[in-house]
Amino acid sequence: MAGLRNRLVHLYWEVDESILYTILQNDLDDFDQFKAYVYHLLQDPEVS
């Protein structure tokens, strides 16, 4: 996801819309992992 973010921010004129669409439809696991991490952190702030 970091690579996509860098391309969107720094090389947005080179973004292929079909690839972007595919990523947004199929490759959002990073967001699910982040959401789970934040949820667990909120449940027990002492554990990181």
C-alpha positions as semicolon CSV with decimal commas, in nm:
position;residue;x (nm);y (nm);z (nm)
1;M;0,000;0,000;0,000
2;A;0,292;0,235;0,066
3;G;0,406;0,197;-0,294
4;L;0,060;0,289;-0,420
5;R;0,049;0,589;-0,189
6;N;0,386;0,711;-0,315
7;R;0,276;0,678;-0,676
8;L;-0,052;0,861;-0,610
9;V;0,125;1,146;-0,432
10;H;0,441;1,184;-0,637
11;L;0,365;1,035;-0,979
12;Y;-0,012;1,073;-1,005
13;W;0,007;1,143;-1,377
14;E;0,144;0,789;-1,429
15;V;-0,137;0,607;-1,244
16;D;-0,323;0,350;-1,452
17;E;-0,690;0,378;-1,359
18;S;-0,761;0,009;-1,422
19;I;-0,478;-0,097;-1,189
20;L;-0,597;0,150;-0,925
21;Y;-0,952;0,014;-0,953
22;T;-0,828;-0,344;-0,917
23;I;-0,625;-0,257;-0,607
24;L;-0,919;-0,078;-0,448
25;Q;-1,147;-0,374;-0,517
26;N;-0,913;-0,657;-0,414
27;D;-0,609;-0,548;-0,214
28;L;-0,724;-0,365;0,096
29;D;-0,584;-0,616;0,347
30;D;-0,348;-0,350;0,486
31;F;-0,647;-0,151;0,606
32;D;-0,800;-0,456;0,775
33;Q;-0,471;-0,526;0,954
34;F;-0,442;-0,163;1,064
35;K;-0,802;-0,163;1,189
36;A;-0,739;-0,480;1,393
37;Y;-0,421;-0,334;1,541
38;V;-0,597;-0,013;1,645
39;Y;-0,889;-0,211;1,790
40;H;-0,656;-0,424;2,002
41;L;-0,457;-0,120;2,109
42;L;-0,775;0,051;2,225
43;Q;-0,877;-0,261;2,418
44;D;-0,543;-0,284;2,603
45;P;-0,319;0,024;2,565
46;E;-0,043;-0,139;2,774
47;V;0,020;-0,400;2,503
48;S;0,175;-0,275;2,181
